[in-house]
Amino acid sequence: MTNELSAGIKRYVEQAKELGEARAELRRQMRQQHFDTIAVHGMYGVEGAFHCGQGGIIEPMFPSTSQAYRDADEMEAALAYLIPTWCYSRIHNPTVFFLEETLALLETYGCSFDASGLCTSAGMAAIKQAVEPLLARTRDGHEEINFVSAAQVYGGTFQLFNLRMRERGAVVRWVRHPWDTASWETLIDENTRFLYGEMPSNPQQACFDLAAVAEIAHRHRIPLIVDTTIATPALLRPLAWGADIVVHSLTKTVGSGGFTIGGAIVARHGLTSKHLPDEVKADYATWLKLWPFRDSGPCMSAHSAFFLLNDLRMLRLKVAAFSANTMKVARFLEGHPDVERVDYLGLPSHPLHALASRYLRLVDDGTPAFGHLMSFVVKGVATDARRVFDGFRRIFRATDLGRVKSVATIPAISTHQQQGEEGREMAGIPPTMIRLCVGGEHPDDVIADLAQALARL
Ligand SMILES: *Cc1c(COP(=O)(O)O)cnc(C)c1O
């Protein structure tokens, strides 16, 4: 980049200002809309439809790898990040942009502050991208970097934190009972870089007092990162409770149609961290996108964004229906003689029901709703659970969740196999536990399938 901007480059920068202002205005307008309207329209309005060509009412899919420039000035301005650009789809893509913007709007619904989104190839890539810069060495390279996480996390996250991050010299400190707020603070010291938790966790549905834990994080001037894959913004928007960064596996409930893997990071502007420079904290998700993410390539494809946008539109209604179905199924299982225990946050018998009822509420409606993840423990030994599991005729046996179709897995032999007996015990996963995610079928038909499978005992 030359020091003096040429007249040609200046012209492109001027034009880009107009585009930036138009986008900011549309974002302002969309922030006034209801949740469902944002989910349906996002940042693709009537006017934008004509800019994108043809006036198609649905966001077009742009599978192109790269964007062409009119001349050398435009190319130079774009590659110096002086103007918004699609340049190369490892960094930016218009279809992915529509999804990122919609997610950022949904996660800040009703908030007075702003956030930016970054979509990734998978949920795991989102978590890895979100935490890595926070674990960078800042001093002489000998400090003992650590971070504090709820022990009840997704199996892949457990491995990422326990193995991959340790290989890089960052040690995870597990909070065994995250619902015990004071226990977080006992693990924090001056080398703690962030706090992390799932709300609720997969598969145990652990919860913690989000606002209180955010307050602890900020007292130590570190960020709180929350994975709300299971809740989705239809039930919980952690940024509104003080969290700094939200991560998602869009593969699950957001992408309930089941066509693609994907992830997202949504970070509030001006997040708390005593370790990151101010210009990084100002807009963490965009900084990630333009620098570390660009340099490693875990981008989402336009095809995936296209499917996910489509799946996102009816999110609130979908989550409401899934939640109601799951409640009915959970009540049935709770009354079944061959079931030792049912874990569903929606049941008053669940020890975390009161805490969950405070945080998990259907947006724009306010009534508590608990999503479609539940688990139950079959009476007997591991082989009994396997017999029930193998008896399902309608429910799919798959290491999956969040689907419009009911799916089930045995966590001890699938998602949580590799973390070993000790890790499973710490996370509270017995070999007789079946994780069930109730879909959009009529709940009575799901109940009938469960009843005939349990009758095999
Ligand atoms: C599935 C899952 C992930 C990982 O997401 P992928 O899209 O499979 O990479 C992370 N967190 C939670 C809570 C999950 O359920």
Ligand as a Chemical Component Dictionary entry (heavy atoms), coordinates in Angstrom:
data_LIG
# 
_chem_comp.id                   LIG 
_chem_comp.type                 NON-POLYMER 
_chem_comp.pdbx_formal_charge   0 
_chem_comp.three_letter_code    LIG 
# 
loop_
_chem_comp_atom.comp_id 
_chem_comp_atom.atom_id 
_chem_comp_atom.alt_atom_id 
_chem_comp_atom.type_symbol 
_chem_comp_atom.charge 
_chem_comp_atom.model_Cartn_x 
_chem_comp_atom.model_Cartn_y 
_chem_comp_atom.model_Cartn_z 
_chem_comp_atom.pdbx_ordinal 
LIG C1 C1 C 0 -22.197 -30.208 18.305 1  
LIG C2 C2 C 0 -21.766 -29.216 19.296 2  
LIG C3 C3 C 0 -20.584 -28.483 19.106 3  
LIG C4 C4 C 0 -19.678 -28.715 17.931 4  
LIG O1 O1 O 0 -20.263 -28.323 16.737 5  
LIG P1 P1 P 0 -19.950 -28.960 15.292 6  
LIG O2 O2 O 0 -20.809 -28.169 14.385 7  
LIG O3 O3 O 0 -20.306 -30.396 15.369 8  
LIG O4 O4 O 0 -18.492 -28.786 15.057 9  
LIG C5 C5 C 0 -20.257 -27.523 20.046 10 
LIG N1 N1 N 0 -21.039 -27.303 21.126 11 
LIG C6 C6 C 0 -22.171 -27.991 21.337 12 
LIG C7 C7 C 0 -23.000 -27.692 22.552 13 
LIG C8 C8 C 0 -22.573 -28.980 20.438 14 
LIG O5 O5 O 0 -23.708 -29.655 20.663 15 
# 
loop_
_chem_comp_bond.comp_id 
_chem_comp_bond.atom_id_1 
_chem_comp_bond.atom_id_2 
_chem_comp_bond.value_order 
_chem_comp_bond.pdbx_ordinal 
LIG C1 C2 SING 1  
LIG C2 C3 SING 2  
LIG C2 C8 DOUB 3  
LIG C3 C4 SING 4  
LIG C3 C5 DOUB 5  
LIG C4 O1 SING 6  
LIG O1 P1 SING 7  
LIG P1 O2 DOUB 8  
LIG P1 O3 SING 9  
LIG P1 O4 SING 10 
LIG C5 N1 SING 11 
LIG N1 C6 DOUB 12 
LIG C6 C7 SING 13 
LIG C6 C8 SING 14 
LIG C8 O5 SING 15 
# 
